[in-house]
Amino acid sequence: MHSEWQLQDAKSNLSQLIKRTANGDAQTVTVHGKPTAVVVSAEEYARLTRHRGKLSTALLRPDLAGENLDFSRSRDTGRDIEL
């Protein structure tokens, strides 16, 4: 299946481009031979742009398995040097 379109072809075959995109195939549109835009389905766009929350919130969840984590710190102060 063809997934790269010159802008002029994309404009004249927009319905075909949209149908292929709706089937889950991302379509690239080029201008002067350079990739300029990618058309993806609404479902894929929603997945890519959904708000995922903050890392700190995820780390503070009580259901994370923390029993196997080692939080102890080494008492090694490094090597001795002479100045």
PyMOL Python script that loads the backbone (N, CA, C, O; Angstrom):
from pymol import cmd

cmd.read_pdbstr("""\
ATOM      1  N   MET A   1       0.830  -1.185   0.000  1.00  0.00           N
ATOM      2  CA  MET A   1       0.000   0.000   0.000  1.00  0.00           C
ATOM      3  C   MET A   1       0.869   1.240   0.000  1.00  0.00           C
ATOM      4  O   MET A   1       1.934   1.265   0.616  1.00  0.00           O
ATOM      5  N   HIS A   2       0.427   2.228  -0.666  1.00  0.00           N
ATOM      6  CA  HIS A   2       1.148   3.481  -0.838  1.00  0.00           C
ATOM      7  C   HIS A   2       0.895   4.375   0.382  1.00  0.00           C
ATOM      8  O   HIS A   2      -0.252   4.711   0.674  1.00  0.00           O
ATOM      9  N   SER A   3       1.950   4.757   1.085  1.00  0.00           N
ATOM     10  CA  SER A   3       1.766   5.550   2.297  1.00  0.00           C
ATOM     11  C   SER A   3       2.443   6.901   2.209  1.00  0.00           C
ATOM     12  O   SER A   3       2.455   7.647   3.188  1.00  0.00           O
ATOM     13  N   GLU A   4       3.014   7.235   1.043  1.00  0.00           N
ATOM     14  CA  GLU A   4       3.624   8.546   0.862  1.00  0.00           C
ATOM     15  C   GLU A   4       2.957   9.226  -0.324  1.00  0.00           C
ATOM     16  O   GLU A   4       2.851   8.650  -1.407  1.00  0.00           O
ATOM     17  N   TRP A   5       2.516  10.439  -0.111  1.00  0.00           N
ATOM     18  CA  TRP A   5       1.752  11.179  -1.113  1.00  0.00           C
ATOM     19  C   TRP A   5       2.408  12.534  -1.373  1.00  0.00           C
ATOM     20  O   TRP A   5       2.797  13.229  -0.435  1.00  0.00           O
ATOM     21  N   GLN A   6       2.527  12.902  -2.627  1.00  0.00           N
ATOM     22  CA  GLN A   6       2.885  14.278  -2.955  1.00  0.00           C
ATOM     23  C   GLN A   6       1.664  15.119  -2.633  1.00  0.00           C
ATOM     24  O   GLN A   6       0.534  14.642  -2.736  1.00  0.00           O
ATOM     25  N   LEU A   7       1.882  16.357  -2.247  1.00  0.00           N
ATOM     26  CA  LEU A   7       0.781  17.213  -1.821  1.00  0.00           C
ATOM     27  C   LEU A   7      -0.330  17.280  -2.875  1.00  0.00           C
ATOM     28  O   LEU A   7      -1.512  17.192  -2.541  1.00  0.00           O
ATOM     29  N   GLN A   8       0.048  17.434  -4.129  1.00  0.00           N
ATOM     30  CA  GLN A   8      -0.961  17.532  -5.191  1.00  0.00           C
ATOM     31  C   GLN A   8      -1.803  16.251  -5.274  1.00  0.00           C
ATOM     32  O   GLN A   8      -3.019  16.317  -5.453  1.00  0.00           O
ATOM     33  N   ASP A   9      -1.149  15.080  -5.144  1.00  0.00           N
ATOM     34  CA  ASP A   9      -1.875  13.808  -5.178  1.00  0.00           C
ATOM     35  C   ASP A   9      -2.770  13.664  -3.944  1.00  0.00           C
ATOM     36  O   ASP A   9      -3.890  13.161  -4.036  1.00  0.00           O
ATOM     37  N   ALA A  10      -2.270  14.106  -2.802  1.00  0.00           N
ATOM     38  CA  ALA A  10      -3.066  14.021  -1.572  1.00  0.00           C
ATOM     39  C   ALA A  10      -4.328  14.866  -1.690  1.00  0.00           C
ATOM     40  O   ALA A  10      -5.403  14.451  -1.258  1.00  0.00           O
ATOM     41  N   LYS A  11      -4.193  16.047  -2.275  1.00  0.00           N
ATOM     42  CA  LYS A  11      -5.353  16.930  -2.446  1.00  0.00           C
ATOM     43  C   LYS A  11      -6.375  16.321  -3.397  1.00  0.00           C
ATOM     44  O   LYS A  11      -7.576  16.373  -3.135  1.00  0.00           O
ATOM     45  N   SER A  12      -5.907  15.749  -4.495  1.00  0.00           N
ATOM     46  CA  SER A  12      -6.852  15.229  -5.481  1.00  0.00           C
ATOM     47  C   SER A  12      -7.429  13.865  -5.089  1.00  0.00           C
ATOM     48  O   SER A  12      -8.449  13.449  -5.637  1.00  0.00           O
ATOM     49  N   ASN A  13      -6.792  13.170  -4.152  1.00  0.00           N
ATOM     50  CA  ASN A  13      -7.267  11.850  -3.711  1.00  0.00           C
ATOM     51  C   ASN A  13      -7.506  11.826  -2.203  1.00  0.00           C
ATOM     52  O   ASN A  13      -7.229  10.828  -1.538  1.00  0.00           O
ATOM     53  N   LEU A  14      -8.017  12.925  -1.676  1.00  0.00           N
ATOM     54  CA  LEU A  14      -8.174  13.054  -0.220  1.00  0.00           C
ATOM     55  C   LEU A  14      -9.033  11.943   0.372  1.00  0.00           C
ATOM     56  O   LEU A  14      -8.703  11.423   1.438  1.00  0.00           O
ATOM     57  N   SER A  15     -10.105  11.574  -0.276  1.00  0.00           N
ATOM     58  CA  SER A  15     -10.979  10.542   0.293  1.00  0.00           C
ATOM     59  C   SER A  15     -10.232   9.205   0.399  1.00  0.00           C
ATOM     60  O   SER A  15     -10.397   8.486   1.384  1.00  0.00           O
ATOM     61  N   GLN A  16      -9.428   8.871  -0.588  1.00  0.00           N
ATOM     62  CA  GLN A  16      -8.643   7.630  -0.531  1.00  0.00           C
ATOM     63  C   GLN A  16      -7.598   7.698   0.586  1.00  0.00           C
ATOM     64  O   GLN A  16      -7.386   6.724   1.309  1.00  0.00           O
ATOM     65  N   LEU A  17      -6.952   8.854   0.719  1.00  0.00           N
ATOM     66  CA  LEU A  17      -5.963   9.043   1.787  1.00  0.00           C
ATOM     67  C   LEU A  17      -6.626   8.865   3.155  1.00  0.00           C
ATOM     68  O   LEU A  17      -6.070   8.204   4.032  1.00  0.00           O
ATOM     69  N   ILE A  18      -7.812   9.452   3.340  1.00  0.00           N
ATOM     70  CA  ILE A  18      -8.537   9.350   4.614  1.00  0.00           C
ATOM     71  C   ILE A  18      -8.947   7.912   4.890  1.00  0.00           C
ATOM     72  O   ILE A  18      -8.841   7.458   6.030  1.00  0.00           O
ATOM     73  N   LYS A  19      -9.413   7.178   3.881  1.00  0.00           N
ATOM     74  CA  LYS A  19      -9.807   5.783   4.085  1.00  0.00           C
ATOM     75  C   LYS A  19      -8.625   4.933   4.536  1.00  0.00           C
ATOM     76  O   LYS A  19      -8.765   4.099   5.431  1.00  0.00           O
ATOM     77  N   ARG A  20      -7.472   5.136   3.926  1.00  0.00           N
ATOM     78  CA  ARG A  20      -6.278   4.371   4.320  1.00  0.00           C
ATOM     79  C   ARG A  20      -5.852   4.728   5.739  1.00  0.00           C
ATOM     80  O   ARG A  20      -5.416   3.872   6.508  1.00  0.00           O
ATOM     81  N   THR A  21      -5.987   6.004   6.067  1.00  0.00           N
ATOM     82  CA  THR A  21      -5.645   6.448   7.413  1.00  0.00           C
ATOM     83  C   THR A  21      -6.596   5.836   8.433  1.00  0.00           C
ATOM     84  O   THR A  21      -6.165   5.416   9.507  1.00  0.00           O
ATOM     85  N   ALA A  22      -7.878   5.783   8.110  1.00  0.00           N
ATOM     86  CA  ALA A  22      -8.880   5.218   9.019  1.00  0.00           C
ATOM     87  C   ALA A  22      -8.630   3.733   9.268  1.00  0.00           C
ATOM     88  O   ALA A  22      -9.017   3.208  10.312  1.00  0.00           O
ATOM     89  N   ASN A  23      -7.992   3.060   8.329  1.00  0.00           N
ATOM     90  CA  ASN A  23      -7.655   1.638   8.501  1.00  0.00           C
ATOM     91  C   ASN A  23      -6.413   1.436   9.358  1.00  0.00           C
ATOM     92  O   ASN A  23      -5.981   0.301   9.563  1.00  0.00           O
ATOM     93  N   GLY A  24      -5.835   2.522   9.861  1.00  0.00           N
ATOM     94  CA  GLY A  24      -4.699   2.405  10.759  1.00  0.00           C
ATOM     95  C   GLY A  24      -3.351   2.620  10.099  1.00  0.00           C
ATOM     96  O   GLY A  24      -2.318   2.475  10.752  1.00  0.00           O
ATOM     97  N   ASP A  25      -3.338   2.965   8.814  1.00  0.00           N
ATOM     98  CA  ASP A  25      -2.076   3.194   8.114  1.00  0.00           C
ATOM     99  C   ASP A  25      -1.779   4.686   8.073  1.00  0.00           C
ATOM    100  O   ASP A  25      -2.485   5.436   7.399  1.00  0.00           O
ATOM    101  N   ALA A  26      -0.743   5.129   8.784  1.00  0.00           N
ATOM    102  CA  ALA A  26      -0.351   6.534   8.745  1.00  0.00           C
ATOM    103  C   ALA A  26       0.105   6.878   7.329  1.00  0.00           C
ATOM    104  O   ALA A  26       0.776   6.078   6.676  1.00  0.00           O
ATOM    105  N   GLN A  27      -0.257   8.061   6.861  1.00  0.00           N
ATOM    106  CA  GLN A  27       0.071   8.496   5.510  1.00  0.00           C
ATOM    107  C   GLN A  27       0.952   9.745   5.582  1.00  0.00           C
ATOM    108  O   GLN A  27       0.633  10.690   6.304  1.00  0.00           O
ATOM    109  N   THR A  28       2.046   9.749   4.843  1.00  0.00           N
ATOM    110  CA  THR A  28       2.974  10.877   4.829  1.00  0.00           C
ATOM    111  C   THR A  28       2.703  11.730   3.595  1.00  0.00           C
ATOM    112  O   THR A  28       2.543  11.214   2.489  1.00  0.00           O
ATOM    113  N   VAL A  29       2.654  13.043   3.805  1.00  0.00           N
ATOM    114  CA  VAL A  29       2.465  13.978   2.698  1.00  0.00           C
ATOM    115  C   VAL A  29       3.781  14.730   2.513  1.00  0.00           C
ATOM    116  O   VAL A  29       4.359  15.245   3.470  1.00  0.00           O
ATOM    117  N   THR A  30       4.246  14.783   1.255  1.00  0.00           N
ATOM    118  CA  THR A  30       5.513  15.447   0.960  1.00  0.00           C
ATOM    119  C   THR A  30       5.279  16.709   0.142  1.00  0.00           C
ATOM    120  O   THR A  30       4.322  16.805  -0.626  1.00  0.00           O
ATOM    121  N   VAL A  31       6.174  17.673   0.324  1.00  0.00           N
ATOM    122  CA  VAL A  31       6.191  18.893  -0.479  1.00  0.00           C
ATOM    123  C   VAL A  31       7.597  19.022  -1.031  1.00  0.00           C
ATOM    124  O   VAL A  31       8.564  19.077  -0.271  1.00  0.00           O
ATOM    125  N   HIS A  32       7.714  19.070  -2.322  1.00  0.00           N
ATOM    126  CA  HIS A  32       9.012  19.115  -3.005  1.00  0.00           C
ATOM    127  C   HIS A  32       9.904  17.952  -2.580  1.00  0.00           C
ATOM    128  O   HIS A  32      11.116  18.112  -2.434  1.00  0.00           O
ATOM    129  N   GLY A  33       9.293  16.775  -2.381  1.00  0.00           N
ATOM    130  CA  GLY A  33      10.036  15.563  -2.055  1.00  0.00           C
ATOM    131  C   GLY A  33      10.424  15.412  -0.597  1.00  0.00           C
ATOM    132  O   GLY A  33      11.032  14.409  -0.224  1.00  0.00           O
ATOM    133  N   LYS A  34      10.085  16.393   0.240  1.00  0.00           N
ATOM    134  CA  LYS A  34      10.438  16.320   1.670  1.00  0.00           C
ATOM    135  C   LYS A  34       9.194  16.021   2.493  1.00  0.00           C
ATOM    136  O   LYS A  34       8.157  16.653   2.294  1.00  0.00           O
ATOM    137  N   PRO A  35       9.283  15.065   3.417  1.00  0.00           N
ATOM    138  CA  PRO A  35       8.131  14.787   4.290  1.00  0.00           C
ATOM    139  C   PRO A  35       7.737  16.045   5.054  1.00  0.00           C
ATOM    140  O   PRO A  35       8.573  16.669   5.708  1.00  0.00           O
ATOM    141  N   THR A  36       6.461  16.415   4.969  1.00  0.00           N
ATOM    142  CA  THR A  36       5.987  17.653   5.573  1.00  0.00           C
ATOM    143  C   THR A  36       4.914  17.414   6.627  1.00  0.00           C
ATOM    144  O   THR A  36       4.840  18.135   7.622  1.00  0.00           O
ATOM    145  N   ALA A  37       4.086  16.403   6.405  1.00  0.00           N
ATOM    146  CA  ALA A  37       2.988  16.125   7.339  1.00  0.00           C
ATOM    147  C   ALA A  37       2.717  14.632   7.348  1.00  0.00           C
ATOM    148  O   ALA A  37       2.999  13.918   6.386  1.00  0.00           O
ATOM    149  N   VAL A  38       2.157  14.179   8.469  1.00  0.00           N
ATOM    150  CA  VAL A  38       1.730  12.792   8.586  1.00  0.00           C
ATOM    151  C   VAL A  38       0.270  12.813   9.000  1.00  0.00           C
ATOM    152  O   VAL A  38      -0.101  13.478   9.968  1.00  0.00           O
ATOM    153  N   VAL A  39      -0.548  12.089   8.270  1.00  0.00           N
ATOM    154  CA  VAL A  39      -1.977  12.000   8.569  1.00  0.00           C
ATOM    155  C   VAL A  39      -2.202  10.677   9.293  1.00  0.00           C
ATOM    156  O   VAL A  39      -1.851   9.611   8.786  1.00  0.00           O
ATOM    157  N   VAL A  40      -2.791  10.758  10.481  1.00  0.00           N
ATOM    158  CA  VAL A  40      -3.086   9.561  11.275  1.00  0.00           C
ATOM    159  C   VAL A  40      -4.568   9.542  11.602  1.00  0.00           C
ATOM    160  O   VAL A  40      -5.248  10.562  11.491  1.00  0.00           O
ATOM    161  N   SER A  41      -5.064   8.392  12.001  1.00  0.00           N
ATOM    162  CA  SER A  41      -6.479   8.272  12.356  1.00  0.00           C
ATOM    163  C   SER A  41      -6.775   9.069  13.629  1.00  0.00           C
ATOM    164  O   SER A  41      -5.873   9.378  14.407  1.00  0.00           O
ATOM    165  N   ALA A  42      -8.044   9.391  13.825  1.00  0.00           N
ATOM    166  CA  ALA A  42      -8.459  10.119  15.026  1.00  0.00           C
ATOM    167  C   ALA A  42      -8.128   9.310  16.280  1.00  0.00           C
ATOM    168  O   ALA A  42      -7.734   9.871  17.302  1.00  0.00           O
ATOM    169  N   GLU A  43      -8.288   8.002  16.196  1.00  0.00           N
ATOM    170  CA  GLU A  43      -7.976   7.122  17.335  1.00  0.00           C
ATOM    171  C   GLU A  43      -6.492   7.185  17.686  1.00  0.00           C
ATOM    172  O   GLU A  43      -6.135   7.282  18.860  1.00  0.00           O
ATOM    173  N   GLU A  44      -5.635   7.130  16.682  1.00  0.00           N
ATOM    174  CA  GLU A  44      -4.189   7.196  16.917  1.00  0.00           C
ATOM    175  C   GLU A  44      -3.793   8.561  17.464  1.00  0.00           C
ATOM    176  O   GLU A  44      -2.953   8.654  18.359  1.00  0.00           O
ATOM    177  N   TYR A  45      -4.394   9.621  16.928  1.00  0.00           N
ATOM    178  CA  TYR A  45      -4.112  10.966  17.416  1.00  0.00           C
ATOM    179  C   TYR A  45      -4.498  11.097  18.892  1.00  0.00           C
ATOM    180  O   TYR A  45      -3.746  11.665  19.683  1.00  0.00           O
ATOM    181  N   ALA A  46      -5.660  10.575  19.257  1.00  0.00           N
ATOM    182  CA  ALA A  46      -6.103  10.631  20.655  1.00  0.00           C
ATOM    183  C   ALA A  46      -5.136   9.865  21.551  1.00  0.00           C
ATOM    184  O   ALA A  46      -4.827  10.311  22.656  1.00  0.00           O
ATOM    185  N   ARG A  47      -4.658   8.717  21.081  1.00  0.00           N
ATOM    186  CA  ARG A  47      -3.705   7.925  21.868  1.00  0.00           C
ATOM    187  C   ARG A  47      -2.394   8.679  22.054  1.00  0.00           C
ATOM    188  O   ARG A  47      -1.806   8.652  23.135  1.00  0.00           O
ATOM    189  N   LEU A  48      -1.941   9.344  21.012  1.00  0.00           N
ATOM    190  CA  LEU A  48      -0.664  10.058  21.075  1.00  0.00           C
ATOM    191  C   LEU A  48      -0.722  11.327  21.917  1.00  0.00           C
ATOM    192  O   LEU A  48       0.297  11.757  22.458  1.00  0.00           O
ATOM    193  N   THR A  49      -1.895  11.925  22.032  1.00  0.00           N
ATOM    194  CA  THR A  49      -1.993  13.215  22.719  1.00  0.00           C
ATOM    195  C   THR A  49      -2.685  13.154  24.076  1.00  0.00           C
ATOM    196  O   THR A  49      -2.862  14.187  24.721  1.00  0.00           O
ATOM    197  N   ARG A  50      -3.075  11.973  24.516  1.00  0.00           N
ATOM    198  CA  ARG A  50      -3.789  11.911  25.796  1.00  0.00           C
ATOM    199  C   ARG A  50      -2.871  12.340  26.938  1.00  0.00           C
ATOM    200  O   ARG A  50      -1.658  12.132  26.907  1.00  0.00           O
ATOM    201  N   HIS A  51      -3.488  12.937  27.933  1.00  0.00           N
ATOM    202  CA  HIS A  51      -2.759  13.411  29.110  1.00  0.00           C
ATOM    203  C   HIS A  51      -2.390  12.206  29.966  1.00  0.00           C
ATOM    204  O   HIS A  51      -3.257  11.420  30.349  1.00  0.00           O
ATOM    205  N   ARG A  52      -1.152  12.069  30.254  1.00  0.00           N
ATOM    206  CA  ARG A  52      -0.694  10.888  30.989  1.00  0.00           C
ATOM    207  C   ARG A  52      -0.429  11.157  32.460  1.00  0.00           C
ATOM    208  O   ARG A  52      -0.178  10.215  33.212  1.00  0.00           O
ATOM    209  N   GLY A  53      -0.475  12.387  32.889  1.00  0.00           N
ATOM    210  CA  GLY A  53      -0.252  12.692  34.292  1.00  0.00           C
ATOM    211  C   GLY A  53       1.218  12.892  34.611  1.00  0.00           C
ATOM    212  O   GLY A  53       2.084  12.782  33.744  1.00  0.00           O
ATOM    213  N   LYS A  54       1.475  13.187  35.867  1.00  0.00           N
ATOM    214  CA  LYS A  54       2.842  13.469  36.290  1.00  0.00           C
ATOM    215  C   LYS A  54       3.525  12.193  36.769  1.00  0.00           C
ATOM    216  O   LYS A  54       2.873  11.296  37.305  1.00  0.00           O
ATOM    217  N   LEU A  55       4.822  12.116  36.576  1.00  0.00           N
ATOM    218  CA  LEU A  55       5.604  10.976  37.015  1.00  0.00           C
ATOM    219  C   LEU A  55       5.502  10.809  38.530  1.00  0.00           C
ATOM    220  O   LEU A  55       5.393   9.685  39.021  1.00  0.00           O
ATOM    221  N   SER A  56       5.536  11.903  39.268  1.00  0.00           N
ATOM    222  CA  SER A  56       5.485  11.814  40.727  1.00  0.00           C
ATOM    223  C   SER A  56       4.183  11.155  41.198  1.00  0.00           C
ATOM    224  O   SER A  56       4.189  10.403  42.173  1.00  0.00           O
ATOM    225  N   THR A  57       3.087  11.429  40.524  1.00  0.00           N
ATOM    226  CA  THR A  57       1.810  10.816  40.880  1.00  0.00           C
ATOM    227  C   THR A  57       1.864   9.312  40.665  1.00  0.00           C
ATOM    228  O   THR A  57       1.387   8.542  41.499  1.00  0.00           O
ATOM    229  N   ALA A  58       2.442   8.898  39.552  1.00  0.00           N
ATOM    230  CA  ALA A  58       2.553   7.465  39.256  1.00  0.00           C
ATOM    231  C   ALA A  58       3.457   6.771  40.275  1.00  0.00           C
ATOM    232  O   ALA A  58       3.165   5.652  40.698  1.00  0.00           O
ATOM    233  N   LEU A  59       4.542   7.417  40.669  1.00  0.00           N
ATOM    234  CA  LEU A  59       5.477   6.797  41.609  1.00  0.00           C
ATOM    235  C   LEU A  59       4.905   6.682  43.022  1.00  0.00           C
ATOM    236  O   LEU A  59       5.325   5.819  43.793  1.00  0.00           O
ATOM    237  N   LEU A  60       3.966   7.531  43.356  1.00  0.00           N
ATOM    238  CA  LEU A  60       3.374   7.508  44.695  1.00  0.00           C
ATOM    239  C   LEU A  60       2.177   6.572  44.812  1.00  0.00           C
ATOM    240  O   LEU A  60       1.567   6.474  45.876  1.00  0.00           O
ATOM    241  N   ARG A  61       1.842   5.891  43.733  1.00  0.00           N
ATOM    242  CA  ARG A  61       0.718   4.957  43.781  1.00  0.00           C
ATOM    243  C   ARG A  61       1.019   3.817  44.744  1.00  0.00           C
ATOM    244  O   ARG A  61       2.107   3.243  44.693  1.00  0.00           O
ATOM    245  N   PRO A  62       0.078   3.480  45.620  1.00  0.00           N
ATOM    246  CA  PRO A  62       0.320   2.418  46.594  1.00  0.00           C
ATOM    247  C   PRO A  62       0.391   1.026  45.973  1.00  0.00           C
ATOM    248  O   PRO A  62       0.904   0.103  46.605  1.00  0.00           O
ATOM    249  N   ASP A  63      -0.105   0.855  44.766  1.00  0.00           N
ATOM    250  CA  ASP A  63      -0.090  -0.479  44.167  1.00  0.00           C
ATOM    251  C   ASP A  63       1.235  -0.813  43.487  1.00  0.00           C
ATOM    252  O   ASP A  63       1.394  -1.919  42.969  1.00  0.00           O
ATOM    253  N   LEU A  64       2.187   0.115  43.478  1.00  0.00           N
ATOM    254  CA  LEU A  64       3.503  -0.206  42.928  1.00  0.00           C
ATOM    255  C   LEU A  64       4.231  -1.144  43.885  1.00  0.00           C
ATOM    256  O   LEU A  64       4.217  -0.934  45.098  1.00  0.00           O
ATOM    257  N   ALA A  65       4.853  -2.158  43.350  1.00  0.00           N
ATOM    258  CA  ALA A  65       5.567  -3.124  44.188  1.00  0.00           C
ATOM    259  C   ALA A  65       6.880  -2.513  44.653  1.00  0.00           C
ATOM    260  O   ALA A  65       7.821  -2.394  43.869  1.00  0.00           O
ATOM    261  N   GLY A  66       6.950  -2.125  45.919  1.00  0.00           N
ATOM    262  CA  GLY A  66       8.156  -1.521  46.456  1.00  0.00           C
ATOM    263  C   GLY A  66       8.928  -2.446  47.371  1.00  0.00           C
ATOM    264  O   GLY A  66       9.990  -2.080  47.875  1.00  0.00           O
ATOM    265  N   GLU A  67       8.404  -3.645  47.592  1.00  0.00           N
ATOM    266  CA  GLU A  67       9.064  -4.558  48.527  1.00  0.00           C
ATOM    267  C   GLU A  67      10.436  -5.003  48.036  1.00  0.00           C
ATOM    268  O   GLU A  67      11.321  -5.269  48.849  1.00  0.00           O
ATOM    269  N   ASN A  68      10.625  -5.087  46.748  1.00  0.00           N
ATOM    270  CA  ASN A  68      11.874  -5.606  46.196  1.00  0.00           C
ATOM    271  C   ASN A  68      12.903  -4.517  45.916  1.00  0.00           C
ATOM    272  O   ASN A  68      13.973  -4.805  45.378  1.00  0.00           O
ATOM    273  N   LEU A  69      12.597  -3.276  46.272  1.00  0.00           N
ATOM    274  CA  LEU A  69      13.525  -2.186  46.008  1.00  0.00           C
ATOM    275  C   LEU A  69      14.489  -2.026  47.172  1.00  0.00           C
ATOM    276  O   LEU A  69      14.087  -2.127  48.332  1.00  0.00           O
ATOM    277  N   ASP A  70      15.751  -1.780  46.873  1.00  0.00           N
ATOM    278  CA  ASP A  70      16.776  -1.579  47.889  1.00  0.00           C
ATOM    279  C   ASP A  70      17.090  -0.089  47.975  1.00  0.00           C
ATOM    280  O   ASP A  70      17.686   0.477  47.059  1.00  0.00           O
ATOM    281  N   PHE A  71      16.687   0.550  49.083  1.00  0.00           N
ATOM    282  CA  PHE A  71      16.903   1.973  49.252  1.00  0.00           C
ATOM    283  C   PHE A  71      18.121   2.276  50.127  1.00  0.00           C
ATOM    284  O   PHE A  71      18.352   3.436  50.469  1.00  0.00           O
ATOM    285  N   SER A  72      18.895   1.267  50.492  1.00  0.00           N
ATOM    286  CA  SER A  72      20.060   1.513  51.336  1.00  0.00           C
ATOM    287  C   SER A  72      21.135   2.251  50.545  1.00  0.00           C
ATOM    288  O   SER A  72      21.241   2.108  49.327  1.00  0.00           O
ATOM    289  N   ARG A  73      21.936   3.049  51.267  1.00  0.00           N
ATOM    290  CA  ARG A  73      22.989   3.827  50.622  1.00  0.00           C
ATOM    291  C   ARG A  73      24.348   3.320  51.066  1.00  0.00           C
ATOM    292  O   ARG A  73      24.531   2.903  52.210  1.00  0.00           O
ATOM    293  N   SER A  74      25.271   3.362  50.168  1.00  0.00           N
ATOM    294  CA  SER A  74      26.638   2.957  50.480  1.00  0.00           C
ATOM    295  C   SER A  74      27.276   4.014  51.381  1.00  0.00           C
ATOM    296  O   SER A  74      27.094   5.212  51.166  1.00  0.00           O
ATOM    297  N   ARG A  75      28.021   3.568  52.385  1.00  0.00           N
ATOM    298  CA  ARG A  75      28.726   4.483  53.297  1.00  0.00           C
ATOM    299  C   ARG A  75      30.118   4.819  52.787  1.00  0.00           C
ATOM    300  O   ARG A  75      30.858   5.556  53.439  1.00  0.00           O
ATOM    301  N   ASP A  76      30.479   4.285  51.627  1.00  0.00           N
ATOM    302  CA  ASP A  76      31.784   4.564  51.034  1.00  0.00           C
ATOM    303  C   ASP A  76      31.897   6.042  50.699  1.00  0.00           C
ATOM    304  O   ASP A  76      31.032   6.593  50.019  1.00  0.00           O
ATOM    305  N   THR A  77      32.957   6.689  51.170  1.00  0.00           N
ATOM    306  CA  THR A  77      33.125   8.126  50.925  1.00  0.00           C
ATOM    307  C   THR A  77      34.037   8.396  49.731  1.00  0.00           C
ATOM    308  O   THR A  77      34.381   9.547  49.463  1.00  0.00           O
ATOM    309  N   GLY A  78      34.416   7.386  49.040  1.00  0.00           N
ATOM    310  CA  GLY A  78      35.282   7.575  47.891  1.00  0.00           C
ATOM    311  C   GLY A  78      36.731   7.312  48.250  1.00  0.00           C
ATOM    312  O   GLY A  78      37.010   6.759  49.314  1.00  0.00           O
ATOM    313  N   ARG A  79      37.643   7.690  47.403  1.00  0.00           N
ATOM    314  CA  ARG A  79      39.052   7.420  47.668  1.00  0.00           C
ATOM    315  C   ARG A  79      39.715   8.625  48.321  1.00  0.00           C
ATOM    316  O   ARG A  79      39.271   9.759  48.143  1.00  0.00           O
ATOM    317  N   ASP A  80      40.774   8.375  49.072  1.00  0.00           N
ATOM    318  CA  ASP A  80      41.548   9.427  49.709  1.00  0.00           C
ATOM    319  C   ASP A  80      42.464  10.070  48.679  1.00  0.00           C
ATOM    320  O   ASP A  80      43.084   9.385  47.865  1.00  0.00           O
ATOM    321  N   ILE A  81      42.540  11.385  48.726  1.00  0.00           N
ATOM    322  CA  ILE A  81      43.463  12.073  47.835  1.00  0.00           C
ATOM    323  C   ILE A  81      44.319  13.032  48.639  1.00  0.00           C
ATOM    324  O   ILE A  81      43.902  13.513  49.693  1.00  0.00           O
ATOM    325  N   GLU A  82      45.485  13.304  48.156  1.00  0.00           N
ATOM    326  CA  GLU A  82      46.362  14.274  48.804  1.00  0.00           C
ATOM    327  C   GLU A  82      46.487  15.488  47.915  1.00  0.00           C
ATOM    328  O   GLU A  82      46.735  15.365  46.716  1.00  0.00           O
ATOM    329  N   LEU A  83      46.318  16.649  48.492  1.00  0.00           N
ATOM    330  CA  LEU A  83      46.453  17.894  47.743  1.00  0.00           C
ATOM    331  C   LEU A  83      47.773  18.569  48.024  1.00  0.00           C
ATOM    332  O   LEU A  83      48.051  19.634  47.473  1.00  0.00           O
TER     333      LEU A  83
END
""", "prot")
cmd.dss("prot")
cmd.show_as("cartoon", "prot")
cmd.util.cbc("prot")
cmd.orient("prot")
